[in-house]
Amino acid sequence: MSQPHTRTGALALAALGIVYGDIGTSPLYTMKEIFAGSHYPVPITHDNILGILSLIFWSLIIVVSLKYVAFIMRADNKGEGGIMALMALVLRGVPEGRKSSFLMLLGLFGAALFYGDGVITPAISVLSAVEGLEIAAPALKHWVIPITLIVLLGLFVFQRRGTGAVGRLFGPIMLLWFATLALLGAINVAAVPQVLGALDPTYAVRFFVHNPSLAFFSLGAVVLALTGAEALYADMGHFGRKPVQLAWFGFVLPALVLNYFGQGALLLSNPAAVQNPFYLLAPDWALYPMVALSTVATVIASQAVITGAYSITRQAIQLGYAPRMEIQHTSGEEMGQIYLPGINWTLLVAVIALVIGFGSSTNLAAAYGIAVTGTMVITSVLAYVVARTLWGWSRLAGATLLGGFLVVDCAYFSANIVKIHEGGWFPLVFGIGIYILLTTWKRGRQLLSQRLATESIPLDVFVKSVATGGVPTVPGTAVFMTNNPEVTPHALLHSLKHYKCLHQRMVILNVVPLDVPYVAENQRATVQRVNNQFWKVKVFFGFMDVPNLPESLAWCGEQGLDIDFMDTSFFLGRETLIPRLHSEMAFWREKLFIAMFRNAGSAATYFQLPPNRVVELGSQVVL
């Protein structure tokens, strides 16, 4: 086998562990919720079982295979996928205005819903796996919740160690998992081969024709088979499009279909197995090993979602939608392996509250679909805009393909709306809360910039005035960070006011976030010489880059600005914000923004500045 094919195969194996954990553990609860869930359970009949299986199979083909794997994955932002990367593509193709603002807010809400998914996935996945104990040993039923909480607590505590060491095990373990799914399914399909008739889409059509209301409401549970589809797109940057596609078509899809059809075959021969058709696929002697393997698989699935929450938070910070937070890098080799303590413990508290509050995977299933289907709808809308503006598709071509996907997405979303009162409210409330935080931070930063601009002096005016004013100079280099390189940084004005002098070299530093994932090292910085004393420097970071200013500023030497960090001081502004009534932002949002601003991480830590070379100068700003 040639080396490129070997590498693709290795990446496809790794993708099994990271990308497909969520959708790969859906068989644990999907069929159970369809036929025995608390929300409109489908009666167990021959036609209903084949209709549901046909619906699951063709949903996997249309939504996952065609929409995500074949189409949406083409909308990559220089190799990176996910709702934030897609939103950046959209804003690149749409002129600034009301339309771009609406699409930006739509993308932000889709990202906010992802956090809701990130809370529910660990809760329902681990809980459904541990519930297998009820089948293996009914006397252990009261231990399900405590064991689930112990597993989840261990999962989140472990995050600070990073996933590099165990990450290599994820692929082989999930390979075993999917092989087990396929084997158990195939054994039961062989016993009842007529279940394969559900591959015919007419069974799904007849299910809708004969039971329209029941079929519609069943979509609220059928969508559980699709949870994790967004991860195929979001995690594409880790492995590339081809390995992800190879893993899906070559292994994951066949294994999932065999297992779902195996569960359907079991229900046809033994309707009483509806209490947990997944675990009852296995012989009695294999129940405990299956519970153990399922628990490990769900931990891996949860790991992928938690890591995704870290990644999307870093993207939001880089793009200016979230305050700076502490980001720890858990690997010296893989910069994608990061840990955000604030996000980690927030997710843990929310997950524990969910497990205790809902108490079972059946109750949690009602909450699951809203976040997933909402993100699917938003992804289809944004992908249509990308196809029209960046790919040059005609309106007819875009509407035909994306319109078809959107109809399916909206059908699933509307079927889940009726479950709001049974738990679907949680991801909506959680998502709306995150959305408010993201938009409040963005608007608050804009308002703060406006306030600072009204009190600023144009930089060229300031440079001319100090050049002729006889201001004393001291040796060394002073770096002043600013959002607008055309005006004098407030920290510079305060420094001159207090110290009555300037440094021999004054560097006005502007960090520019770009809507691309990575910036090449040799394109990291640009230098503009203003006069013999003042320099303007722009440093560029992509939304997946690790912001390290000392490393980036080292590239300035190639453009005539050599910076000796032992002789350099970094001056940062530290504003104290004061709210006021009748501002451009609601008073309660001002208070919220001020609280976020006060608790935001230090710029010195975020940009990895040497602590002993940083000077912070404070000022008060009335919003």
Protein Blocks (a to p, Z undefined) as FASTA:
>chain_A
ZZklmmmmmmmmmmmmmmmmmmmmmmmmmmmmmmmpcbhpacddfklmmmmmmmmmmmmm
mmmmmmmmmmmmmmcgehiacjklmmmmmmmmpccdjklmmmmmmmmmmmmmmmmmmmmm
mmmmmmmmmmmmmmmmmmlmmmmmmmmmmmmmmmmmmmmnopmlmmmmmmmmmmmmmmmm
mmmmmmmmmmmmmlmmmmpmklmmmmmmmmmmlmmmmmmmmmmmmgojlmmmmmmmmnoj
klmmmmmmmmmmmmmmmmmmmmmmmmmmmmmlmmommlmmpcfklmmmmmmmmmmmmmmm
mmmmmmmmmmmmmmmmmnopaccdddddfbfkbmmlccdfklmmmmmmmmmmmmmmnopa
klmmmmmmmmmmmmmmmmmmmmmmmmmmmnopafklmmmmmmmmmmmmmmmmmmmmmmmm
nommmmmmmmmmmmmmmmmmmmmmmmmmmmmmmmpccfklmmmmmmmnopacdedjdddd
dfblkbccfklmmmmmmnopacfbdcdddddddfbfbdcfklmbccddfblmbccddddd
dfkbccdfklmmmmmmmnopacdfklcccddddddddddehiabdfklmmmmmmmmmmpc
cfklmnopafklcccddddddZZ
